[in-house]
Protein backbone atom coordinates (compact mmCIF):
# COMPACT_ATOMS: atom_id res chain seq x y z
CA UNK A 1 0.00 0.00 0.00
CA UNK A 2 1.35 3.41 -0.93
CA UNK A 3 1.56 6.37 1.41
CA UNK A 4 -1.06 8.14 -0.71
CA UNK A 5 -3.55 5.28 -0.33
CA UNK A 6 -2.94 5.06 3.40
CA UNK A 7 -3.60 8.78 3.79
CA UNK A 8 -6.71 8.86 1.58
CA UNK A 9 -9.52 10.54 3.51
CA UNK A 10 -12.88 8.87 4.03
CA UNK A 11 -14.53 11.68 2.08
CA UNK A 12 -12.27 11.30 -0.97
CA UNK A 13 -12.59 7.53 -0.71
CA UNK A 14 -16.35 7.73 -0.96
CA UNK A 15 -16.13 10.22 -3.79
CA UNK A 16 -13.82 7.95 -5.81
CA UNK A 17 -15.16 4.55 -4.83
CA UNK A 18 -16.89 3.98 -8.16
CA UNK A 19 -13.72 4.70 -10.11
CA UNK A 20 -11.57 2.29 -8.13
CA UNK A 21 -14.18 -0.45 -8.02
CA UNK A 22 -14.69 -0.55 -4.26
CA UNK A 23 -18.42 0.19 -4.07
CA UNK A 24 -19.00 -3.31 -2.72
CA UNK A 25 -17.35 -2.42 0.59
CA UNK A 26 -19.49 0.62 1.25
CA UNK A 27 -22.28 0.19 3.78
CA UNK A 28 -25.13 2.44 4.86
CA UNK A 29 -25.26 3.69 8.43
CA UNK A 30 -28.64 3.43 10.16
CA UNK A 31 -28.44 7.23 10.38
CA UNK A 32 -28.39 7.67 6.61
CA UNK A 33 -24.72 8.30 5.84
CA UNK A 34 -22.04 6.05 4.39
CA UNK A 35 -19.49 3.97 6.25
CA UNK A 36 -16.52 2.57 4.37
CA UNK A 37 -14.49 -0.49 5.34
CA UNK A 38 -10.79 0.16 5.85
CA UNK A 39 -11.25 3.94 5.75
CA UNK A 40 -11.51 5.62 9.14
CA UNK A 41 -14.13 8.25 9.89
CA UNK A 42 -12.42 11.61 10.40
CA UNK A 43 -13.72 12.87 13.76
CA UNK A 44 -13.53 16.35 15.25
CA UNK A 45 -14.55 17.20 18.81
CA UNK A 46 -15.66 20.64 19.99
CA UNK A 47 -15.79 21.01 23.77
CA UNK A 48 -13.05 19.45 25.91
CA UNK A 49 -14.76 19.52 29.27
CA UNK A 50 -15.20 16.36 31.31
CA UNK A 51 -17.89 14.89 29.06
CA UNK A 52 -15.98 15.68 25.91
CA UNK A 53 -12.61 14.26 26.92
CA UNK A 54 -13.93 11.16 28.69
CA UNK A 55 -16.92 9.91 26.70
CA UNK A 56 -16.58 11.50 23.27
CA UNK A 57 -12.80 11.47 23.52
CA UNK A 58 -11.00 8.77 25.47
CA UNK A 59 -13.79 6.19 25.19
CA UNK A 60 -13.81 6.47 21.39
CA UNK A 61 -10.01 6.51 21.11
CA UNK A 62 -9.65 3.40 23.26
CA UNK A 63 -12.47 1.39 21.67
CA UNK A 64 -13.00 2.68 18.12
CA UNK A 65 -9.60 3.76 16.83
CA UNK A 66 -9.84 1.03 14.19
CA UNK A 67 -12.77 2.86 12.53
CA UNK A 68 -12.35 6.48 13.68
CA UNK A 69 -9.47 8.92 13.94
CA UNK A 70 -9.39 12.30 15.66
CA UNK A 71 -8.40 15.02 13.22
CA UNK A 72 -9.26 18.04 15.37
CA UNK A 73 -10.01 19.14 18.95
CA UNK A 74 -11.53 22.55 19.65
CA UNK A 75 -12.15 24.58 22.81
CA UNK A 76 -12.05 28.25 23.83
CA UNK A 77 -9.83 27.31 26.79
CA UNK A 78 -6.31 26.41 25.57
CA UNK A 79 -5.42 24.79 28.88
CA UNK A 80 -8.34 22.38 28.83
CA UNK A 81 -7.59 21.76 25.17
CA UNK A 82 -4.01 20.74 25.92
CA UNK A 83 -5.07 18.51 28.81
CA UNK A 84 -7.80 16.94 26.69
CA UNK A 85 -5.38 16.09 23.91
CA UNK A 86 -3.15 14.26 26.39
CA UNK A 87 -6.00 12.58 28.28
CA UNK A 88 -7.74 11.31 25.14
CA UNK A 89 -4.40 9.95 23.95
CA UNK A 90 -4.06 11.67 20.56
CA UNK A 91 -0.65 13.39 20.71
CA UNK A 92 -0.59 14.15 16.98
CA UNK A 93 -4.13 15.55 16.74
CA UNK A 94 -4.30 19.26 15.73
CA UNK A 95 -5.99 21.60 18.22
CA UNK A 96 -8.00 24.75 17.55
CA UNK A 97 -9.53 27.58 19.53
CA UNK A 98 -11.78 28.60 16.61
CA UNK A 99 -14.40 26.20 15.28
CA UNK A 100 -14.53 27.61 11.74
CA UNK A 101 -10.79 27.13 11.40
CA UNK A 102 -11.07 23.53 12.56
CA UNK A 103 -13.72 22.74 9.94
CA UNK A 104 -11.64 24.31 7.19
CA UNK A 105 -8.32 22.75 8.16
CA UNK A 106 -9.25 19.36 9.65
CA UNK A 107 -11.97 18.54 7.10
CA UNK A 108 -13.84 16.12 9.39
CA UNK A 109 -16.50 13.64 8.33
CA UNK A 110 -18.16 13.80 11.74
CA UNK A 111 -18.27 16.60 14.31
CA UNK A 112 -19.01 15.77 17.94
CA UNK A 113 -20.51 18.62 20.00
CA UNK A 114 -19.93 18.59 23.77
CA UNK A 115 -19.85 22.30 24.65
CA UNK A 116 -21.97 24.36 27.05
CA UNK A 117 -25.62 23.63 26.17
CA UNK A 118 -26.59 27.10 24.94
CA UNK A 119 -23.82 26.98 22.31
CA UNK A 120 -24.75 23.62 20.74
CA UNK A 121 -26.83 25.28 18.03
CA UNK A 122 -23.92 27.33 16.72
CA UNK A 123 -21.73 24.31 16.07
CA UNK A 124 -24.53 22.03 14.87
CA UNK A 125 -25.79 24.56 12.31
CA UNK A 126 -22.31 25.42 11.01
CA UNK A 127 -21.39 21.76 10.54
CA UNK A 128 -24.69 20.87 8.87
CA UNK A 129 -24.40 23.89 6.56
CA UNK A 130 -20.97 22.61 5.57
CA UNK A 131 -22.41 19.18 4.77
CA UNK A 132 -20.71 17.50 7.74
CA UNK A 133 -22.46 14.89 9.89
CA UNK A 134 -22.93 15.84 13.55
CA UNK A 135 -23.45 13.92 16.76
CA UNK A 136 -24.37 16.12 19.71
CA UNK A 137 -24.67 15.79 23.44
CA UNK A 138 -28.10 16.30 24.97
CA UNK A 139 -29.87 18.62 25.15
CA UNK A 140 -29.87 19.50 21.46
CA UNK A 141 -30.31 23.17 22.42
CA UNK A 142 -31.90 25.42 25.04
CA UNK A 143 -34.51 27.69 23.40
CA UNK A 144 -37.32 27.34 20.89
CA UNK A 145 -35.68 29.79 18.45
CA UNK A 146 -32.41 27.86 18.49
CA UNK A 147 -34.34 24.63 18.06
CA UNK A 148 -36.01 26.04 14.96
CA UNK A 149 -32.64 27.11 13.56
CA UNK A 150 -31.32 23.54 13.95
CA UNK A 151 -34.46 22.05 12.42
CA UNK A 152 -34.12 24.38 9.41
CA UNK A 153 -30.44 23.51 8.96
CA UNK A 154 -31.11 19.76 9.25
CA UNK A 155 -33.88 19.94 6.64
CA UNK A 156 -31.65 21.73 4.16
CA UNK A 157 -28.43 19.79 4.74
CA UNK A 158 -27.20 16.67 2.98
CA UNK A 159 -25.62 15.67 6.30
CA UNK A 160 -27.22 14.04 9.32
CA UNK A 161 -27.65 15.17 12.94
CA UNK A 162 -27.45 12.34 15.46
CA UNK A 163 -28.51 12.75 19.07
CA UNK A 164 -26.34 11.16 21.76
CA UNK A 165 -29.36 9.65 23.54
CA UNK A 166 -27.49 6.75 25.10
CA UNK A 167 -30.28 6.01 27.61
CA UNK A 168 -32.30 4.47 24.75
CA UNK A 169 -29.62 1.81 24.44
CA UNK A 170 -29.45 1.00 28.16
CA UNK A 171 -30.18 -2.63 28.95
CA UNK A 172 -33.05 -2.01 31.38
CA UNK A 173 -34.71 0.67 29.26
CA UNK A 174 -34.40 -1.51 26.15
CA UNK A 175 -36.08 -4.40 27.96
CA UNK A 176 -38.92 -2.10 29.00
CA UNK A 177 -39.34 -1.04 25.35
CA UNK A 178 -39.45 -4.69 24.24
CA UNK A 179 -42.10 -5.55 26.82
CA UNK A 180 -44.24 -2.58 25.82
CA UNK A 181 -43.85 -3.38 22.12
CA UNK A 182 -44.84 -7.00 22.69
CA UNK A 183 -48.18 -5.88 24.10
CA UNK A 184 -47.56 -7.30 27.58
CA UNK A 185 -49.85 -4.70 29.16
CA UNK A 186 -51.78 -3.70 26.05
CA UNK A 187 -51.90 -0.14 24.76
CA UNK A 188 -50.24 2.24 27.21
CA UNK A 189 -52.60 4.88 28.61
CA UNK A 190 -50.52 6.66 31.28
CA UNK A 191 -47.03 6.74 32.79
CA UNK A 192 -45.62 7.75 36.17
CA UNK A 193 -41.92 8.61 36.09
CA UNK A 194 -40.07 9.97 39.13
CA UNK A 195 -36.32 10.63 38.99
CA UNK A 196 -34.24 11.30 42.10
CA UNK A 197 -30.82 12.98 42.09
CA UNK A 198 -29.06 12.55 45.41
CA UNK A 199 -27.33 15.23 47.44
CA UNK A 200 -24.00 14.50 45.75
CA UNK A 201 -24.95 14.22 42.09
CA UNK A 202 -27.81 16.70 42.32
CA UNK A 203 -25.69 19.31 44.06
CA UNK A 204 -22.96 19.02 41.42
CA UNK A 205 -25.19 20.75 38.85
CA UNK A 206 -25.53 23.77 41.13
CA UNK A 207 -21.75 24.07 41.52
CA UNK A 208 -21.24 24.32 37.76
CA UNK A 209 -22.49 26.44 34.86
CA UNK A 210 -25.61 24.25 34.79
CA UNK A 211 -27.00 26.31 37.69
CA UNK A 212 -27.39 29.31 35.37
CA UNK A 213 -30.56 29.19 33.27
CA UNK A 214 -29.07 31.07 30.33
CA UNK A 215 -26.32 28.47 29.92
CA UNK A 216 -28.13 25.19 30.51
CA UNK A 217 -31.78 26.04 30.04
CA UNK A 218 -32.50 24.55 33.53
CA UNK A 219 -32.36 20.85 34.40
CA UNK A 220 -35.64 20.42 32.52
CA UNK A 221 -33.29 20.42 29.54
CA UNK A 222 -29.80 19.44 30.64
CA UNK A 223 -30.90 16.43 32.69
CA UNK A 224 -34.54 15.77 31.84
CA UNK A 225 -33.95 15.75 28.07
CA UNK A 226 -32.77 12.16 28.60
CA UNK A 227 -35.98 11.29 30.41
CA UNK A 228 -38.28 13.08 27.97
CA UNK A 229 -36.59 11.30 25.08
CA UNK A 230 -37.10 7.94 26.81
CA UNK A 231 -40.78 8.79 27.28
CA UNK A 232 -41.17 9.86 23.64
CA UNK A 233 -39.46 6.64 22.53
CA UNK A 234 -41.49 4.37 24.80
CA UNK A 235 -44.78 6.04 23.89
CA UNK A 236 -43.99 6.10 20.15
CA UNK A 237 -45.84 9.36 19.74
CA UNK A 238 -45.08 13.07 19.95
CA UNK A 239 -45.96 15.33 22.90
CA UNK A 240 -48.65 17.91 22.20
CA UNK A 241 -49.15 19.79 25.49
CA UNK A 242 -47.18 20.36 28.68
CA UNK A 243 -48.18 21.78 32.06
CA UNK A 244 -45.55 22.09 34.77
CA UNK A 245 -44.70 23.39 38.22
CA UNK A 246 -41.28 24.11 39.65
CA UNK A 247 -39.32 26.15 42.10
CA UNK A 248 -35.95 26.97 43.63
CA UNK A 249 -36.39 26.30 47.33
CA UNK A 250 -33.24 24.48 48.42
CA UNK A 251 -30.12 25.71 46.60
CA UNK A 252 -29.15 29.24 45.57
CA UNK A 253 -30.13 32.01 47.96
CA UNK A 254 -31.98 29.57 50.24
CA UNK A 255 -29.27 29.46 52.88
CA UNK A 256 -27.95 31.70 55.64
CA UNK A 257 -24.33 31.68 54.40
CA UNK A 258 -22.51 31.43 51.09
CA UNK A 259 -19.18 31.94 49.37
CA UNK A 260 -18.01 32.23 45.80
CA UNK A 261 -16.61 28.70 45.81
CA UNK A 262 -15.73 25.76 48.03
CA UNK A 263 -11.98 26.36 47.77
CA UNK A 264 -11.05 28.63 50.65
CA UNK A 265 -14.63 28.84 51.93
CA UNK A 266 -14.83 30.11 55.54
CA UNK A 267 -18.02 28.08 56.09
CA UNK A 268 -16.69 24.68 55.01
CA UNK A 269 -16.88 23.18 58.52
CA UNK A 270 -20.59 24.03 58.72
CA UNK A 271 -21.65 23.18 55.16
CA UNK A 272 -22.86 19.67 54.34
CA UNK A 273 -22.36 20.46 50.64
CA UNK A 274 -18.69 21.41 50.90
CA UNK A 275 -16.72 19.72 48.11
CA UNK A 276 -12.94 19.52 48.25
CA UNK A 277 -11.90 19.74 44.61
CA UNK A 278 -8.30 18.94 45.56
CA UNK A 279 -9.42 15.34 46.20
CA UNK A 280 -10.48 14.97 42.56
CA UNK A 281 -7.33 14.91 40.43
CA UNK A 282 -9.25 14.98 37.17
CA UNK A 283 -11.12 18.12 38.21
CA UNK A 284 -7.87 19.71 39.36
CA UNK A 285 -6.06 19.00 36.09
CA UNK A 286 -8.92 19.83 33.76
CA UNK A 287 -10.55 22.77 35.53
CA UNK A 288 -8.66 24.21 38.51
CA UNK A 289 -5.35 24.39 36.62
CA UNK A 290 -7.02 26.25 33.74
CA UNK A 291 -9.22 28.78 35.53
CA UNK A 292 -6.95 31.65 34.53
CA UNK A 293 -7.79 31.18 30.85
CA UNK A 294 -11.52 31.86 31.03
CA UNK A 295 -12.46 32.32 34.70
CA UNK A 296 -14.62 29.18 34.89
CA UNK A 297 -14.87 27.90 38.47
CA UNK A 298 -15.70 24.21 38.80
CA UNK A 299 -16.32 24.17 42.57
CA UNK A 300 -18.79 27.03 42.80
CA UNK A 301 -20.88 27.46 45.95
CA UNK A 302 -24.30 25.78 45.72
CA UNK A 303 -25.71 28.78 47.64
CA UNK A 304 -24.61 31.42 45.09
CA UNK A 305 -27.23 34.11 44.56
CA UNK A 306 -26.79 33.88 40.79
CA UNK A 307 -28.29 30.38 40.66
CA UNK A 308 -31.64 30.71 38.89
CA UNK A 309 -32.72 27.22 37.82
CA UNK A 310 -35.37 25.03 39.43
CA UNK A 311 -34.40 22.45 42.01
CA UNK A 312 -37.82 20.77 42.06
CA UNK A 313 -39.90 20.06 38.96
CA UNK A 314 -43.22 18.34 38.22
CA UNK A 315 -44.38 17.98 34.61
CA UNK A 316 -47.61 16.75 33.04
CA UNK A 317 -47.36 15.72 29.37
CA UNK A 318 -50.14 14.83 26.94
CA UNK A 319 -49.23 12.94 23.76
CA UNK A 320 -50.83 12.93 20.32
CA UNK A 321 -52.04 9.36 20.97
CA UNK A 322 -53.61 10.49 24.29
CA UNK A 323 -51.04 8.89 26.58
CA UNK A 324 -50.63 10.96 29.75
CA UNK A 325 -47.39 11.31 31.72
CA UNK A 326 -46.73 12.49 35.26
CA UNK A 327 -42.99 13.24 35.61
CA UNK A 328 -40.96 14.69 38.46
CA UNK A 329 -37.29 15.51 39.06
CA UNK A 330 -35.84 16.02 42.53
CA UNK A 331 -32.30 17.39 42.98
CA UNK A 332 -31.68 16.86 46.71
CA UNK A 333 -32.90 13.35 47.43
CA UNK A 334 -31.15 11.25 50.11
CA UNK A 335 -30.69 8.59 47.43
CA UNK A 336 -30.17 8.34 43.66
CA UNK A 337 -32.65 6.41 41.57
CA UNK A 338 -36.05 6.35 39.92
CA UNK A 339 -39.50 4.80 39.92
CA UNK A 340 -41.25 4.06 36.64
CA UNK A 341 -44.73 2.66 35.99
CA UNK A 342 -46.82 2.13 32.87
CA UNK A 343 -50.57 1.67 33.00
CA UNK A 344 -52.02 -0.19 30.00
CA UNK A 345 -55.43 -1.34 28.87
CA UNK A 346 -54.51 -4.91 29.83
CA UNK A 347 -52.32 -4.37 32.88
CA UNK A 348 -49.40 -2.57 34.51
CA UNK A 349 -45.61 -2.64 34.25
CA UNK A 350 -43.29 -1.11 36.81
CA UNK A 351 -39.61 -1.00 37.65
CA UNK A 352 -37.27 1.03 39.82
CA UNK A 353 -33.67 1.57 40.81
CA UNK A 354 -31.74 2.74 43.84
CA UNK A 355 -34.52 3.00 46.44
CA UNK A 356 -32.84 1.84 49.68
CA UNK A 357 -36.02 0.64 51.37
CA UNK A 358 -36.73 -1.66 48.41
CA UNK A 359 -33.11 -2.76 48.10
CA UNK A 360 -33.04 -3.49 51.83
CA UNK A 361 -29.48 -2.23 51.93
CA UNK A 362 -27.61 1.05 52.07
CA UNK A 363 -25.31 2.16 49.25
CA UNK A 364 -22.52 4.72 49.24
CA UNK A 365 -24.46 7.60 47.67
CA UNK A 366 -21.28 9.57 46.99
CA UNK A 367 -20.12 6.98 44.43
CA UNK A 368 -23.32 6.05 42.58
CA UNK A 369 -22.98 8.65 39.82
CA UNK A 370 -19.30 7.82 39.39
CA UNK A 371 -20.21 4.16 38.90
CA UNK A 372 -22.84 5.00 36.32
CA UNK A 373 -20.38 7.03 34.24
CA UNK A 374 -17.65 4.38 34.43
CA UNK A 375 -17.10 2.21 31.36
CA UNK A 376 -15.22 -0.60 33.10
CA UNK A 377 -16.69 -3.95 34.08
CA UNK A 378 -18.68 -4.58 37.23
CA UNK A 379 -17.01 -6.57 39.96
CA UNK A 380 -18.77 -9.77 40.98
CA UNK A 381 -19.73 -8.18 44.29
CA UNK A 382 -21.76 -5.51 42.49
CA UNK A 383 -23.84 -7.85 40.32
CA UNK A 384 -27.55 -7.73 41.18
CA UNK A 385 -30.70 -7.63 39.10
CA UNK A 386 -33.22 -5.07 38.02
CA UNK A 387 -36.73 -5.96 39.03
CA UNK A 388 -39.48 -5.51 36.45
CA UNK A 389 -42.99 -6.36 37.58
CA UNK A 390 -45.89 -6.92 35.19
CA UNK A 391 -49.45 -7.67 36.24
CA UNK A 392 -52.57 -8.16 34.12
CA UNK A 393 -55.71 -6.34 35.20
CA UNK A 394 -57.25 -9.61 36.37
CA UNK A 395 -54.39 -11.86 37.36
CA UNK A 396 -51.24 -12.39 39.40
CA UNK A 397 -48.06 -10.38 39.02
CA UNK A 398 -44.90 -11.66 37.34
CA UNK A 399 -41.50 -10.62 38.65
CA UNK A 400 -38.79 -10.44 35.98
CA UNK A 401 -35.19 -10.44 37.23
CA UNK A 402 -33.38 -8.53 34.49
CA UNK A 403 -29.55 -8.63 34.65
CA UNK A 404 -28.23 -5.59 36.50
CA UNK A 405 -26.08 -3.31 34.36
CA UNK A 406 -25.46 0.23 35.61
CA UNK A 407 -22.06 1.29 34.36
CA UNK A 408 -21.70 2.99 30.97
CA UNK A 409 -25.28 4.30 31.31
CA UNK A 410 -26.95 0.94 31.87
CA UNK A 411 -24.57 -0.57 29.31
CA UNK A 412 -25.86 1.65 26.53
CA UNK A 413 -22.71 3.62 25.64
CA UNK A 414 -20.90 0.96 23.58
CA UNK A 415 -24.14 -0.13 21.89
CA UNK A 416 -24.84 3.44 20.75
CA UNK A 417 -21.25 3.97 19.62
CA UNK A 418 -21.31 0.70 17.69
CA UNK A 419 -24.35 1.99 15.83
CA UNK A 420 -22.85 5.40 15.09
CA UNK A 421 -19.29 4.41 14.21
CA UNK A 422 -19.64 0.80 13.00
CA UNK A 423 -23.16 0.79 11.60
CA UNK A 424 -23.99 -2.13 13.88
CA UNK A 425 -27.65 -2.14 14.96
CA UNK A 426 -28.22 -4.16 18.14
CA UNK A 427 -32.01 -4.10 18.17
CA UNK A 428 -33.52 -3.69 14.69
CA UNK A 429 -37.09 -2.47 14.85
CA UNK A 430 -36.77 -0.66 18.18
CA UNK A 431 -35.79 2.66 16.55
CA UNK A 432 -33.01 3.39 19.03
CA UNK A 433 -31.11 5.70 16.70
CA UNK A 434 -32.27 9.30 17.15
CA UNK A 435 -32.18 12.23 14.75
CA UNK A 436 -32.78 15.99 14.83
CA UNK A 437 -36.54 15.54 15.21
CA UNK A 438 -36.08 13.30 18.24
CA UNK A 439 -33.69 15.84 19.70
CA UNK A 440 -36.18 18.62 19.08
CA UNK A 441 -39.14 16.80 20.65
CA UNK A 442 -37.11 16.04 23.80
CA UNK A 443 -36.01 19.64 24.32
CA UNK A 444 -39.41 21.06 23.36
CA UNK A 445 -40.96 19.22 26.32
CA UNK A 446 -38.40 20.85 28.61
CA UNK A 447 -38.75 24.27 26.99
CA UNK A 448 -42.55 24.02 27.20
CA UNK A 449 -42.29 23.00 30.88
CA UNK A 450 -40.04 25.98 31.60
CA UNK A 451 -42.47 28.36 29.90
CA UNK A 452 -45.38 26.74 31.74
CA UNK A 453 -43.75 27.32 35.12
CA UNK A 454 -42.86 30.91 34.23
CA UNK A 455 -46.24 31.77 32.71
CA UNK A 456 -48.57 29.65 34.82
CA UNK A 457 -50.33 27.96 31.90
CA UNK A 458 -50.27 24.86 29.73
CA UNK A 459 -48.01 25.18 26.69
CA UNK A 460 -48.71 23.50 23.35
CA UNK A 461 -45.69 22.04 21.58
CA UNK A 462 -46.79 23.53 18.25
CA UNK A 463 -46.51 27.02 19.78
CA UNK A 464 -42.74 26.68 19.89
CA UNK A 465 -41.57 25.62 16.41
CA UNK A 466 -43.11 24.66 13.08
CA UNK A 467 -42.82 20.93 13.86
CA UNK A 468 -46.23 19.22 13.86
CA UNK A 469 -46.63 16.50 16.52
CA UNK A 470 -47.27 13.05 15.04
CA UNK A 471 -49.64 10.54 16.59
CA UNK A 472 -47.58 7.53 15.53
CA UNK A 473 -43.91 8.25 14.90
CA UNK A 474 -43.15 5.02 13.05
CA UNK A 475 -46.34 4.32 11.13
N, C-alpha and C positions, 0 to 999 in steps of 0.2 A: 504493500500500500504506500502510495506517495504521500509526502507531507501535505500537498494540496488536498488530497482526498480525505486525509485525517482531519484537516482543518475546515472542511466544507461545513457551512452552517446548515441547521435544520431547514431554515427558510429557503436557501438556495437549493438544497437537496430536493425539497418538495417541488420547487419551481422547475427543476430539470429532470425529475424522475422519469417522465415519459421518454425523454431523449436517451437516457442511459438504460432504459429497459428495466427499471426497478419498481414499477407500479405495483407489482404483486406483493411487495413487502410494506405497503402503506396500509394503515388500518384507521378506521374512524373512531374517534373518542366518543363516549356517550354524551359529551357536551357539545358535539358538533364540529370539532376541529380535527386535524389530521395528526396522527402519531406515526413516526417512521422508525422502523427497526434499525438499530446500529447508528442512528443519528440522535444525539442528545438534544433535549429541549433546552433552549437558551433561556435561563431564568434570571430575572432581576427582582430584587427585594427593595421596597421603599418602607422605611421605618425599622430602626434597629433597637427598639426597646426590648423588654423581656420576652414578649410574645413573638416578635420578629426573629430574634436571634436564636431562641430555643426551638419553637415549633416550626416556623417557616424557614428557619435557617439550619441549625445543627441537625434537627431530625431528618430533614430532606438530604442534607449532605451525607449523613451516616447511613441512610437506608435507600437512597435513590440516586446515588452518584453514577450508577450505570446507565440511567436514562435521562438525567438532568444535570446541567452544569451551571454554576453561578457565573454570570457575566457582568454583574453590576450590583453594588449595594449603595443605597442612598439614605441620607439622614441630614437634618439641619445641624445636628450636633456632631462635630468632627471627632470628639472623644468617644462617644458611644459608637460611632462608625468604626473607629479603629479597634475598639474592644470587640465589636460584633464580628469583624473580619477574622480576628484571631479565634474567638469562641466558636464560630461556625466551622472554622477549619479550612478556609479558602485563602491561603496566603497570596495567591497570584490574582485574586479577583479585583478588578478596578473599583474604586470608591468614588462617590460623587456627593456633593452637597446641593446640587441643583438637578431636579427631576428631568427637565427638558434635555439637559446635557446628557444624562444617562441614556435616555431613549435614543438620542441621535448617535451616540458613540457606541454603546453596548449592543444596540440592535437586538433586543430580546424577543423571544417568541411568546413569553409568558411573564407578566408583571404580577408580583404578589404585593398586596397593599396591607400594611400592618401599622399604620400611623395613628395619631390621635383621631378619634371618630369623626369630628367635624371637618376633617380634611380629606376623608376618603373620596368624596365626590370629585375633587380636583384631579386626583391621580387616576381614578377610574375613567373619567371622561376623556382625559388627555390620551390615555393608552388606547381606549376604544376608537377615538377619532384617528389615531395613527394605525388602526387595523391590527392592534396587538391584543391577544387574549389576556384576560385579567382574572385572578382569583383574589377575593378580598375577605378580610376578617369581618365578622359581624360587629356592630350593625352595619348594613350597607351605607347608611348615612344618617343624619340627625334631624333634618327638617323636610317638610313636604316639598318645598321648592327645589332643594337639592336632589330629592328623590325623583322629581319630574325631569330634572336635567339628566340624570343617569338613565332613566327610562328612554328619553329621547335619543341619547347617544347610543344606547344598546340597540334600539330599533334601526338606526341608520348605519351601524357598523357591520363590517363583514366578520368582525371578531366576536368572541363570546365572553360574557361575564359569568364567572362561577362564584357562588357563595360558599364560604368555608363553614357550612353548617354541619360540623362533625357529630353533633348530638344525634342526627338522623341515623348515623351509622353505628351508634352504640348498641351493644349486644342486647341489653334489656329493652331499650326503646324499639329496636327492630323486632324483637319478639312480640311486644305489644302490638305493633303494626300488623304482624302476621296473624295474630289472634283476631284482631278487629276485621281484617280483610277476609278471613275464613268464615266470618259470620257467627262466631262463637256466642255473641250476645245479641245478634241481630243488628238492625240499623241503630247507630248511636244517636241518642236524643240529647244528652247533656253530659258535661264533663266538669269535675271538680279537680283543680290543680293548685296545690299549695307548695311553694318553694321556700325553704328556710336557709338563710345564710347565717353562719354562727358569728360569734363576737370577734373571731379572728379574721376569717375571710370577709365577712360583711364590713368590718371596720376598715379593711385595707382599701376599699374603694374611696372612702372618705379621707384617706391620707393622700391620695393621688389626684391627678387632674380630673378623674371621673366624678369627683365631688362638685365640679363646676358645671352647671347645666349647659352653658354655651359650648363646652368642649365635648361632653359625652351625651348630651341630650337627655340626661337622667338615666337611672338604672332600668327604666321602662324600655330603654333602647339597648344600652350597653350590655346588660345582663339578660333582660327578659326577651330580647330578640331571639335568643336560642329557644326559649320556652314557647313563644308565639309561633315560631317556625315549626316546632314539634306539633303543636296543636293544629296548625294549618295542614300539615302533612298527614297527621292521623285522621283528621276530619275529611280531607280530600275535597274541601270546598274553600271558598274565599270568605273572609270576614266582611260584613256589610255595615255593622254598627257597633260602637264601643261606648260604654259608660263607666267612668272610673272615679275612685276616691283616693286621696293620698295626702301625706303630710310629712313634715320634718319636725319630729318631736323628741328625738333622742340625740342625734349628732348636731354639729354646727353650734349655734349660739345657745343650745340647751344645756349649759353647764356653767358652774360658778367660776371656773378658772380655764385659762387657755394659754397657748404659746404659739409661736409661728411653726415650730416643729418639735419633734421628740428629742433630737440631738440638743443637748444643753438645756433641756426644759427644767425650770425650777420646781415644777409640780410632779416630777416623775415618780416620786415615792408615794404620791397620793392618787395616781391615775391608773386605773385598771387597764387602760388602753395604751399605756406607754409601750412603744416598740423600739428596741435597741437595734438600729440598723447595722451597727458594727458587728453584730452576731450573724449577719447574712452577707457572706463574702461576695456573692453574685451582685447583690444590691449595691455593695460598696464599690465594686469595680465598674459596674455599668452606670450607676447613677451618681453616687456621692463623689466619686473621683472626677466627674464631668459636669458638676453643677456650674462651674465658672464659665462654661461655654454659652449656656442659655438660661441659667437661673432656675431650672426645674428642680424642685425639692421633692424627693421621694418619700421622706418620712414626715410629711406635713401633719399638723395637729388635727385630730378628728373634731375638735371643738372650734375650729376657725370660723370666724363670722362670715367669711366669703362663701362658705358651703351653702348651696341653694338647690340641691336636689331633694327628692323625697326619700325618706328612710322607711316608710310603710306605704304599701300600694295594694289596692283591691280593684280588679278589673272585671267587668261583665262584657262578654263578646257574643254577638249574634251572627251566625253564618248564613250564607245564601241558601243552604239546604236546611235551615231552621235549627241546626244544632246550637245549643246554648252552652257557654263556658263561664264558670266562676273561677277566677285566678287570683292568687295573692302572692306577694313577695315581701318577706320580712328580712331585715338586714342586721338584726341584733338578737338572734335566737340563741339559746344556750347550746343548741346542737345544729349540725349541718345535715340537711336532707330534704325529702319531699314526700308528699302523699298525693296519689293520683288515682282517680276513679272515673270509670265510664259507665253511664247508664244507657242500656239499650232496650229495644222493644222486646227482646227475649231474655234479658238478664243483665248482670252487672260484672264488671271486671275491675279489679283494684290491685295496686301495688304500692310499694313505699321503699324508702331507704333512709337509714341513719337515725331513726327514732329510738332513743335509748330504752324507753319503756317497752318497746316491742322487741328490741334486740335482746333485752334482759342482760345487758352488759354496758359498761361505760367505755367510750373510746377517747383517745387523746384528741380533743377537738382542734388543737393547734396544728395538727399534722394532716388533717383530712384533705384539705385543699391541695396541699403539696403532693399527697398520694395520687389524687385525681389527675394532676398535671403530669405526673411521672410517666415515662414511656417504657420503664423496665418491667421485668416480670414480677408477679406477686410471689412472695414467699409462701411456703406451704401453710404456715401459721395463719396467714391472712385469708385463705380460701374459705368462702362461705357460700351462701346461695341467696339469690333474690327470690322473694316470695311473690308469686302472682296468683291471685285468687279469682276464680270465675264461679258464678252461681246463676243457674237459670231462675226465672221468675217463680217457677213451681218445682223446686228440686233442691238437692243438696249441693253444697259448695265443693269445688275441686281446688286443691292446693298444688300449684306447679312450683317445683324447686328449680328455678333457672340458674345455671352456673353464674357465680358472682364474678364479675369483671368490673373494676372501678378505674384502674389506671388507664392512661391514654384516653380519657373521656369515654369510659365504659367500653374501651377497646375499639372505639370508632376511628381514631386518628389514622392508623395504617390502612384501614379499609377505604377511607375517603381518599387518602393519598394514592393508593393503588388505582383508584378509579380515575383520578385527575392525571397522574403522571404515567400510568401503565395502560390505561384503557380497560382495566380489569373490573368488571361489574360483579359484585358479590351476590346481590339479590335482585336479579332481573324481575321487573314487574312491580317492584316496590317504589320506584321513582325516588330513589334516595338522592340522586344528583339534583342540585338546585341552581337555578339561573337568576337573571336579574328580576324577573317577576316574583319569584319566591322571596328574594331579598327585599323587594319593595313591600310585599304584603306583610312580612314580618315587622318591618319598621313602621309601616302605616298603622298597625295596631298600637304600637308604643306611642307614636306621634299623636294618634287620636286620643289615647288615654291621657296623655299629657295635656292636650287641649281641653279634654273633658274635665279634668281636675281644676284647671285654671279658670274655665268658663262656666262650670257648674251645669253642664248639659251633655246629652248624648251627642256623639259625633259620628256622622256617616263617613265611611271610607271613601266614597266617591266625591266627597267635598274636597279631598286633599290633592288628588292628582286626576289625570284623565283615564286611569285604569278602571275598567268596569269589572266588578266582582263576578266571578263565575260560580255557578251552582255546583258543577262537577268539573274539577280541574283536569281530569284525565279521560273524559268521555270522548 
